[in-house]
Amino acid sequence: MIREGAVRIPSGCAVAAVISREGRRISGETIIEAMKPMHERSNGLGGGFAAYGIYPEYRDCYALHIFFDTAKAKKETESFLREHFEIVRSERIPTRKIPSVRNEPIIWRFFAVPLPSMLRHMQLDEKEFTARCVMSINTSVDGAYVFSSGKNMGTFKAVGYPEDVGAFYRLDEYEAYSWTAHGRYPTNTPGWWGGAHPFTLLDNSVVHNGEISSYDANRRYLEMFGYRCTLQTDTEVITYILDFLIRRKGLSLEEASEVIAAPFWSSIEEEKDPERKKKLTYLRSVFPSLLVTGPFSIIYGFTGGLMALNDRLKLRSMVVGEKDDLVFIASEEAAIRTMEPDAENISSPAGGEPVIIKVREGAF
């Protein structure tokens, strides 16, 4: 796989998302078109999309999207999967030839269910079991990268401009109730297939514009709990932080945002509500190593919803709009207007204040 090299490039990046509160399925063409007016925020070294609700016929299976450098890596991974999962379906992910998307690895997907015998043996629930298997493949199989591992969702990413990546993966043929997208302009980390956004674990996906100066502290803390950052870019760690806080520690979305984009100590001291002051003090004291510093705007996707979040100083742009049951999020209003020219209630979220959208219960 071609890597960009060690040259530092000024920060750019574009993020976008659309979600239907009623669980209506939206064509992938919508989110592809949204990325076109933000073309200059990318440089062709990474683009990608996450889609929720695209595999209803395999809704009970984990959809494992995997890059393989070699046939040997594929064979070794398949052997590992058959020891741990029942493979319901195995196939190459459909693509079309796009001149600007080159040097593609083997791109495969497995629809798989954890073997009950393995769950009993390891005494794990299926989510923790699957997460550990993903980490094991990504750290122990040379040339294999699991880049998506959720149920009824999938990530599609590559080296290229996002609109070309969307065409490459034929996303106009998919429909989802929620889409996120990213156009990458790498800063300190390589431009390669595995390093494109979104980053995922289980049904968690993250697209990010910015730069994480706290990466090493965040990474070292998470490694104590079995997470491994293998995809050579700082954003991967945000996905694992959210998985750790929400799935493993049981925090709400709002509480997780107050860890990642924590209020300043001075603001906590000035808090008038004693219960809220106590909670904020607790979160800052217990999870100091999971505070994310540096400029960022992120969109976090999960089954049934999205969360948008800026750093506390709001050093990266993000705009939100609405129309009927649809909510749009993007780095620029132009991207929202491309998806919906008559979008209403256009606003810019305050720094550190999450925007959380959930699909109506039972709608997907």
C-alpha positions as CSV (number, residue, x, y, z in Angstrom):
1,M,0.0,0.0,0.0
2,I,1.3,3.4,-0.9
3,R,2.0,5.8,2.0
4,E,2.3,9.5,1.8
5,G,5.6,9.8,3.6
6,A,6.8,12.1,6.3
7,V,5.9,15.5,4.8
8,R,3.7,17.6,7.1
9,I,0.8,19.2,5.2
10,P,-1.4,22.0,6.6
11,S,-4.6,20.9,8.1
12,G,-7.8,20.7,6.0
13,C,-10.3,17.8,6.0
14,A,-14.1,17.9,5.5
15,V,-16.8,16.1,7.4
16,A,-20.5,15.6,6.5
17,A,-23.5,13.6,7.7
18,V,-27.2,13.1,7.1
19,I,-29.7,11.2,9.2
20,S,-33.4,10.6,9.1
21,R,-35.2,10.7,12.4
22,E,-37.9,8.5,11.0
23,G,-35.4,5.9,9.8
24,R,-36.1,6.6,6.1
25,R,-33.5,5.2,3.8
26,I,-31.4,7.8,2.0
27,S,-29.4,7.1,-1.2
28,G,-25.6,7.1,-1.0
29,E,-25.7,9.6,-3.9
30,T,-26.9,12.2,-1.4
31,I,-23.8,12.1,0.8
32,I,-21.4,11.8,-2.2
33,E,-22.8,15.0,-3.7
34,A,-22.4,16.7,-0.3
35,M,-18.6,16.2,-0.5
36,K,-18.2,17.9,-3.9
37,P,-18.3,21.5,-2.8
38,M,-15.7,20.7,-0.1
39,H,-13.3,19.2,-2.6
40,E,-10.5,21.6,-1.7
41,R,-10.5,20.5,1.9
42,S,-9.1,17.2,0.7
43,N,-6.0,16.4,-1.3
44,G,-6.8,12.9,-2.6
45,L,-5.0,11.0,0.2
46,G,-8.1,9.7,1.9
47,G,-11.9,9.6,1.6
48,G,-14.6,7.5,3.2
49,F,-18.1,6.9,4.3
50,A,-20.0,5.1,7.0
51,A,-23.6,3.9,6.4
52,Y,-26.2,2.6,8.9
53,G,-29.0,0.2,8.0
54,I,-27.5,-1.1,4.7
55,Y,-27.5,-4.8,5.5
56,P,-31.1,-5.6,6.8
57,E,-30.9,-9.1,5.4
58,Y,-27.9,-9.7,7.7
59,R,-28.9,-7.5,10.6
60,D,-27.9,-10.2,13.2
61,C,-24.4,-10.7,11.7
62,Y,-21.3,-8.6,12.3
63,A,-20.3,-7.2,8.9
64,L,-16.5,-7.4,8.8
65,H,-15.0,-5.3,6.1
66,I,-11.3,-6.1,5.7
67,F,-8.3,-4.9,3.6
68,F,-5.8,-7.6,2.6
69,D,-2.4,-6.8,1.2
70,T,-1.9,-10.4,0.1
71,A,-3.7,-13.7,-0.5
72,K,-1.7,-15.1,2.4
73,A,-3.1,-12.5,4.8
74,K,-6.6,-13.3,3.6
75,K,-6.1,-17.1,4.1
76,E,-4.7,-16.6,7.6
77,T,-7.6,-14.2,8.5
78,E,-10.2,-16.6,7.2
79,S,-8.7,-19.4,9.3
80,F,-8.9,-17.2,12.4
81,L,-12.5,-16.2,11.7
82,R,-13.7,-19.8,11.2
83,E,-12.2,-20.7,14.6
84,H,-14.2,-17.9,16.3
85,F,-17.3,-17.2,14.1
86,E,-19.9,-18.9,11.9
87,I,-19.4,-17.2,8.5
88,V,-22.8,-16.7,7.0
89,R,-21.5,-15.1,3.8
90,S,-18.1,-14.2,2.4
91,E,-17.6,-12.0,-0.7
92,R,-15.5,-9.4,-2.4
93,I,-17.0,-5.9,-1.8
94,P,-18.4,-4.7,-5.1
95,T,-16.4,-1.8,-6.7
96,R,-16.1,-0.1,-10.0
97,K,-12.9,1.1,-11.7
98,I,-12.2,4.8,-11.1
99,P,-8.9,6.1,-12.6
100,S,-8.1,8.2,-9.5
101,V,-8.5,5.3,-7.1
102,R,-5.4,3.2,-7.5
103,N,-3.3,0.5,-5.8
104,E,-6.4,-1.1,-4.1
105,P,-5.8,-4.0,-1.8
106,I,-8.0,-7.1,-1.7
107,I,-11.3,-5.7,-0.3
108,W,-13.5,-8.3,1.3
109,R,-16.5,-8.6,3.6
110,F,-17.6,-11.4,5.9
111,F,-21.0,-11.6,7.6
112,A,-20.3,-13.5,10.7
113,V,-21.8,-14.6,14.0
114,P,-19.7,-15.4,17.1
115,L,-19.6,-19.1,17.9
116,P,-21.6,-19.7,21.2
117,S,-18.9,-22.2,22.2
118,M,-16.2,-19.5,22.0
119,L,-18.4,-17.0,23.9
120,R,-18.8,-19.6,26.7
121,H,-15.1,-20.5,26.7
122,M,-14.0,-16.9,26.9
123,Q,-16.9,-15.8,29.1
124,L,-17.5,-12.7,27.1
125,D,-20.6,-11.0,25.6
126,E,-20.6,-11.0,21.8
127,K,-19.6,-7.3,21.5
128,E,-16.5,-7.6,23.6
129,F,-15.6,-10.9,21.9
130,T,-15.9,-9.3,18.5
131,A,-13.9,-6.2,19.5
132,R,-11.1,-8.5,20.8
133,C,-11.1,-10.5,17.6
134,V,-10.8,-7.3,15.5
135,M,-7.8,-6.2,17.7
136,S,-6.3,-9.6,17.3
137,I,-6.5,-9.6,13.5
138,N,-5.2,-6.1,13.2
139,T,-2.2,-6.7,15.5
140,S,-1.2,-10.3,14.6
141,V,-2.0,-10.9,10.9
142,D,0.5,-9.1,8.8
143,G,-1.3,-7.3,5.9
144,A,-4.8,-7.6,7.2
145,Y,-6.8,-4.6,8.5
146,V,-10.4,-4.9,9.7
147,F,-11.8,-1.5,9.0
148,S,-15.5,-2.0,9.8
149,S,-17.1,-4.5,12.3
150,G,-20.6,-3.4,13.2
151,K,-24.0,-4.9,12.7
152,N,-26.2,-3.6,9.8
153,M,-23.7,-0.9,9.0
154,G,-20.5,-0.6,7.0
155,T,-17.5,1.6,6.4
156,F,-16.1,2.2,2.9
157,K,-12.8,4.1,2.5
158,A,-9.8,4.4,0.3
159,V,-7.0,6.7,-0.9
160,G,-8.7,9.2,-3.1
161,Y,-11.1,12.2,-3.0
162,P,-14.3,11.3,-1.2
163,E,-16.6,11.7,-4.3
164,D,-14.3,9.3,-6.2
165,V,-14.2,6.9,-3.3
166,G,-18.0,6.9,-3.2
167,A,-18.2,6.1,-6.9
168,F,-15.5,3.4,-6.5
169,Y,-17.6,1.6,-3.9
170,R,-20.8,2.1,-5.8
171,L,-22.4,3.8,-2.9
172,D,-25.2,5.2,-5.1
173,E,-26.5,1.6,-5.0
174,Y,-26.8,1.6,-1.2
175,E,-29.5,3.1,1.0
176,A,-29.1,4.0,4.7
177,Y,-31.0,5.9,7.4
178,S,-27.7,7.5,8.4
179,W,-24.6,8.5,6.5
180,T,-21.3,10.1,7.5
181,A,-18.5,11.1,5.2
182,H,-14.9,12.4,5.3
183,G,-12.4,14.0,2.9
184,R,-8.9,13.8,4.3
185,Y,-6.0,16.2,4.2
186,P,-3.3,14.3,6.2
187,T,-1.2,16.2,8.6
188,N,1.2,14.1,10.7
189,T,0.1,10.7,9.6
190,P,0.2,8.6,6.4
191,G,-2.2,8.8,3.5
192,W,-3.0,5.1,3.0
193,W,-6.1,2.9,2.7
194,G,-6.3,1.9,6.3
195,G,-5.6,5.5,7.5
196,A,-8.6,7.0,5.7
197,H,-11.7,8.0,7.8
198,P,-14.1,6.8,9.2
199,F,-12.5,4.8,11.9
200,T,-14.8,2.2,13.4
201,L,-15.1,-0.5,16.1
202,L,-18.3,-2.5,16.3
203,D,-21.1,0.0,15.3
204,N,-19.0,3.1,16.4
205,S,-17.7,5.3,13.6
206,V,-15.8,8.6,13.8
207,V,-14.9,11.2,11.2
208,H,-12.7,14.0,12.3
209,N,-11.3,17.3,11.1
210,G,-8.4,18.5,13.1
211,E,-5.3,17.3,14.9
212,I,-5.0,15.5,18.3
213,S,-2.1,16.7,20.4
214,S,-3.1,14.4,23.2
215,Y,-2.9,11.3,21.1
216,D,0.0,9.6,22.9
217,A,-1.6,10.1,26.4
218,N,-5.0,8.9,25.1
219,R,-3.4,5.8,23.3
220,R,-1.3,4.7,26.3
221,Y,-4.3,4.9,28.6
222,L,-6.5,2.8,26.3
223,E,-3.8,0.2,25.7
224,M,-4.2,-0.7,29.4
225,F,-7.7,-1.9,28.5
226,G,-6.8,-4.0,25.5
227,Y,-7.2,-1.4,22.7
228,R,-4.5,-1.2,20.0
229,C,-4.0,1.7,17.7
230,T,-2.7,0.1,14.5
231,L,-4.0,2.2,11.6
232,Q,-1.4,5.0,11.7
233,T,-3.5,8.1,12.4
234,D,-4.5,9.9,15.5
235,T,-8.3,9.8,14.9
236,E,-8.5,6.1,15.5
237,V,-8.0,6.8,19.2
238,I,-11.3,8.8,19.4
239,T,-13.3,5.8,18.3
240,Y,-11.8,3.7,21.0
241,I,-12.3,6.4,23.6
242,L,-16.0,6.5,22.8
243,D,-16.3,2.7,22.8
244,F,-14.6,2.6,26.2
245,L,-16.7,5.3,27.8
246,I,-20.1,4.4,26.4
247,R,-20.0,0.6,25.9
248,R,-17.6,-0.4,28.7
249,K,-18.1,2.3,31.3
250,G,-21.8,3.0,30.6
251,L,-21.6,6.7,30.2
252,S,-24.2,8.6,28.3
253,L,-23.4,10.5,25.1
254,E,-23.5,13.8,27.0
255,E,-21.2,12.5,29.7
256,A,-18.7,11.0,27.1
257,S,-18.6,14.4,25.4
258,E,-17.8,16.0,28.7
259,V,-14.8,13.8,29.0
260,I,-13.5,14.3,25.5
261,A,-14.2,18.0,25.3
262,A,-14.2,18.7,29.1
263,P,-15.1,22.1,30.5
264,F,-12.3,24.2,31.8
265,W,-11.7,23.8,35.6
266,S,-12.5,27.5,35.9
267,S,-15.9,26.9,34.3
268,I,-16.5,23.9,36.6
269,E,-15.7,26.1,39.7
270,E,-18.3,28.6,38.5
271,E,-21.0,26.0,38.0
272,K,-24.1,27.0,40.0
273,D,-25.8,23.6,40.0
274,P,-24.1,21.5,42.8
275,E,-25.1,18.2,41.3
276,R,-23.7,19.1,37.8
277,K,-20.6,20.6,39.4
278,K,-20.0,17.3,41.3
279,K,-20.5,15.2,38.1
280,L,-18.2,17.4,36.0
281,T,-15.5,17.3,38.7
282,Y,-15.9,13.5,38.8
283,L,-15.5,13.0,35.1
284,R,-12.5,15.3,34.8
285,S,-10.8,13.6,37.8
286,V,-11.5,10.0,36.8
287,F,-10.8,10.2,33.1
288,P,-8.1,12.9,32.7
289,S,-6.1,10.8,30.1
290,L,-9.1,10.7,27.8
291,L,-9.4,14.5,27.4
292,V,-8.8,15.2,23.7
293,T,-6.7,18.3,23.2
294,G,-6.1,20.1,19.9
295,P,-8.5,21.4,17.3
296,F,-11.3,19.0,16.3
297,S,-14.7,18.7,14.9
298,I,-16.0,15.1,15.0
299,I,-19.2,13.3,13.9
300,Y,-19.8,10.1,15.8
301,G,-22.1,7.5,14.3
302,F,-23.7,4.7,16.1
303,T,-26.7,2.4,15.7
304,G,-29.7,4.7,15.7
305,G,-28.0,8.1,15.8
306,L,-25.3,10.6,15.4
307,M,-23.4,13.0,17.7
308,A,-21.5,16.1,16.5
309,L,-18.9,17.7,18.7
310,N,-16.4,20.5,18.5
311,D,-13.4,21.1,20.7
312,R,-14.0,23.4,23.7
313,L,-12.4,26.4,21.8
314,K,-14.2,25.6,18.6
315,L,-11.1,25.7,16.4
316,R,-12.7,23.7,13.5
317,S,-15.9,24.6,11.7
318,M,-19.1,22.7,11.9
319,V,-22.6,23.6,10.7
320,V,-26.0,21.9,11.4
321,G,-29.3,22.2,9.5
322,E,-32.7,20.5,9.3
323,K,-35.5,19.8,6.9
324,D,-38.5,17.8,7.9
325,D,-37.2,14.6,9.6
326,L,-33.7,15.0,8.2
327,V,-30.7,16.5,10.0
328,F,-27.6,17.6,8.2
329,I,-24.1,18.2,9.5
330,A,-21.1,19.4,7.6
331,S,-17.9,21.5,7.7
332,E,-19.5,24.0,5.4
333,E,-23.1,25.2,4.8
334,A,-22.5,24.7,1.1
335,A,-22.4,20.9,1.7
336,I,-25.8,21.0,3.5
337,R,-27.3,23.1,0.7
338,T,-26.2,20.5,-1.8
339,M,-28.1,17.8,0.1
340,E,-31.1,20.1,0.8
341,P,-31.3,23.5,-0.8
342,D,-34.2,24.5,1.5
343,A,-32.5,23.4,4.8
344,E,-33.7,25.3,7.8
345,N,-32.4,26.2,11.3
346,I,-28.8,26.5,10.1
347,S,-26.6,26.9,13.2
348,S,-23.0,26.4,14.4
349,P,-22.8,24.3,17.6
350,A,-20.9,25.9,20.5
351,G,-17.5,24.5,21.4
352,G,-17.8,21.4,23.6
353,E,-21.6,21.3,23.3
354,P,-22.8,18.0,21.6
355,V,-25.5,17.9,19.0
356,I,-27.2,14.5,19.4
357,I,-29.7,13.1,16.9
358,K,-31.5,9.8,17.4
359,V,-33.8,7.9,15.1
360,R,-37.3,7.3,16.5
361,E,-37.3,4.1,18.4
362,G,-38.5,1.2,16.3
363,A,-38.1,3.2,13.0
364,F,-35.2,1.1,11.6
